[in-house]
Amino acid sequence: MATEDEIIFESETEKKDIKSIRKKFEGQMYLDPTYDPAFKALFDNEDALKDFLDGVLGLEGEHEIKTLRFNFDKALIFRVPHEKKVVFDIFATTGDSRFFNIEMQRLENNFFVDRTILYKAFHIIKGRKNMELSKEFKALSEKEKKYRRYELPECISVWICNFDLPHADGEVRDEWGIYSSYALKMMAVQKKVAVPISDKNKYIFLSVPNFKKSVEEVNSSVDKWLYLLNHAKDGKELPNFGSEIIQDAIERIKVENASDELLAAQEANMTTKEDYESWAIGLVINASEKAKADGRAEGRAEGLAEGRAEGRAEGRAEGREQGYIEMALVMLANNEPIEKIVKYTHLSREKVLDLRNKRGE
């Protein structure tokens, strides 16, 4: 346990002065729940999580979730064949054996879709294992167990994204499932809604920045939670929409109510090397590949091998620098220390200071 004046960062194992950390949050009313620590604080209550999931699934009355058990940072380790570890932000189980993986994804990366599929694979395996361990399944006869050996429980992945949804730009919500190509063909021909092969394997995506409703326009449970996620960072008092559950959640992310541990975790999470590097690498690769392609085209046009080589070399250099500049601008916007920006971006201190000065113009 860290003392009041010393907090150990898991990401960098640095000692931090809690007073300096608190100073960073001065003037802020709420912690931004699009970052993991505040996100988990917001939903650290069974009623809050049930209310959110009921809204996401459109469940009302007798169909609402009755009981819910959940874990934060649920680590799953599999050997496929080498050891692979995934960590779910929230792993939840309902009383009727539905299994939820709820992820807050702040930054997009080139393999986001792949990641959702990988997490779903582990999610299904974990759900099936938990189903086998349930009292209901254990009470079955051996014959019945054998009959149901391939049965899967309902596994729903909910991805809350702080960016545009893949394949659904501008939309607040999208859903994925497994569809038959024949069903899709009939949908096009007969103008019917395509039905997925199975409802047990569902993805639900929500885009926080694309949620544009005003307080007056909010009318559903999921609307209320999206409003909090989108506007907690604005510095204005959040509405509780007449809900004690919402009010309690708001209190949990108030800066004045936050523990030293929560503030330290939030501060550390606001700039993680892994996220920035993954994001920046994507920028570098994309910019570099485009520049290399331009260089090859130019070289072909001129019919000179020298032109192709020059284009590739310049493209790689320009691509890397532009990626690091974009990364530095994001970190400056998050008020990160100059030394940390220099360390992560490989830009010179003078370049970073110049970028900061230009932002202030």
URSULJO-V937176 format. One record per residue. PHI is phi in whole degrees, 0 to 359 (* if undefined). BURIAL is I if it has 9 or more other ideal C-beta (glycine too) atoms within 8 Angstrom, else O. Layout:
phi: {PHI | PHI}
burial: {BURIAL | BURIAL}
//
This chain:
phi: {* | 284 | 284 | 297 | 261 | 226 | 240 | 266 | 276 | 292 | 288 | 230 | 46 | 257 | 275 | 238 | 276 | 298 | 294 | 291 | 294 | 299 | 297 | 297 | 261 | 298 | 88 | 266 | 276 | 229 | 283 | 285 | 282 | 277 | 265 | 307 | 300 | 289 | 301 | 289 | 294 | 301 | 256 | 279 | 193 | 300 | 295 | 295 | 292 | 297 | 300 | 295 | 292 | 301 | 293 | 298 | 270 | 70 | 268 | 223 | 57 | 292 | 270 | 297 | 295 | 273 | 227 | 211 | 246 | 212 | 229 | 267 | 50 | 288 | 271 | 241 | 238 | 231 | 247 | 224 | 277 | 272 | 298 | 229 | 243 | 236 | 236 | 277 | 302 | 224 | 243 | 233 | 231 | 267 | 295 | 258 | 63 | 256 | 240 | 244 | 245 | 244 | 239 | 260 | 248 | 276 | 246 | 276 | 222 | 296 | 246 | 298 | 297 | 301 | 296 | 298 | 290 | 298 | 298 | 296 | 300 | 292 | 300 | 295 | 298 | 295 | 297 | 296 | 297 | 296 | 297 | 295 | 273 | 290 | 299 | 296 | 289 | 296 | 282 | 288 | 290 | 298 | 297 | 292 | 299 | 295 | 298 | 259 | 294 | 255 | 292 | 245 | 281 | 284 | 239 | 243 | 261 | 243 | 249 | 263 | 250 | 264 | 198 | 298 | 284 | 297 | 70 | 211 | 304 | 88 | 272 | 277 | 223 | 212 | 229 | 241 | 201 | 263 | 240 | 283 | 298 | 295 | 297 | 292 | 295 | 295 | 299 | 291 | 282 | 262 | 58 | 257 | 285 | 287 | 255 | 296 | 298 | 215 | 273 | 280 | 237 | 240 | 246 | 235 | 244 | 232 | 258 | 294 | 294 | 276 | 278 | 249 | 293 | 279 | 304 | 292 | 273 | 293 | 221 | 231 | 298 | 293 | 303 | 298 | 290 | 294 | 297 | 298 | 298 | 276 | 245 | 300 | 282 | 288 | 86 | 253 | 295 | 274 | 282 | 264 | 55 | 70 | 242 | 294 | 297 | 295 | 299 | 297 | 296 | 299 | 298 | 290 | 253 | 291 | 301 | 293 | 265 | 286 | 286 | 300 | 297 | 294 | 296 | 296 | 295 | 296 | 297 | 294 | 284 | 293 | 218 | 258 | 301 | 298 | 297 | 296 | 294 | 299 | 294 | 292 | 301 | 300 | 298 | 298 | 298 | 297 | 294 | 294 | 297 | 295 | 294 | 296 | 297 | 298 | 295 | 296 | 297 | 295 | 297 | 295 | 299 | 274 | 70 | 240 | 297 | 297 | 295 | 295 | 297 | 296 | 298 | 295 | 296 | 294 | 298 | 298 | 293 | 294 | 296 | 298 | 296 | 296 | 298 | 291 | 295 | 300 | 297 | 297 | 296 | 295 | 293 | 296 | 297 | 267 | 58 | 282 | 299 | 303 | 297 | 292 | 296 | 299 | 297 | 278 | 262 | 67 | 278 | 288 | 299 | 296 | 295 | 294 | 296 | 297 | 297 | 296 | 295 | 292 | 296 | 276 | 293}
burial: {O | O | O | O | O | I | I | O | I | O | O | O | O | O | O | I | O | I | O | O | I | I | O | O | I | O | O | O | O | I | I | I | I | I | I | I | I | I | I | I | I | I | I | O | I | O | O | I | I | I | I | I | I | I | I | I | O | O | O | O | O | O | O | I | I | O | O | I | O | I | I | O | O | I | O | I | O | O | O | O | O | O | O | O | O | I | O | I | I | I | I | I | I | I | O | O | I | I | I | I | I | I | I | I | I | O | I | O | I | O | O | I | O | O | I | I | O | I | I | I | O | I | I | I | I | I | I | I | O | I | I | O | O | I | O | O | I | O | O | I | O | O | O | O | I | O | O | I | O | O | O | I | I | I | I | I | I | I | I | I | I | I | I | I | I | O | O | I | O | O | I | O | I | I | O | O | I | O | I | O | O | O | I | I | O | I | I | O | O | O | O | O | O | I | O | I | O | O | O | O | I | I | I | I | I | I | I | I | O | I | I | O | O | O | O | O | O | I | O | O | I | I | I | I | I | I | I | I | I | I | I | I | O | O | O | O | O | I | O | I | O | O | I | O | I | I | I | I | I | I | O | I | I | I | I | O | O | I | O | I | O | I | I | I | I | I | I | I | I | I | I | I | I | O | I | I | I | I | I | I | I | I | I | I | I | I | I | I | I | I | I | I | I | I | I | I | I | I | I | O | O | O | O | O | O | O | I | I | I | I | I | I | I | I | I | I | O | I | I | I | I | I | I | I | I | I | I | I | I | I | I | I | O | O | O | O | O | I | O | I | I | I | O | I | I | O | I | O | O | O | I | I | I | O | I | I | O | O | I | O | O}
//
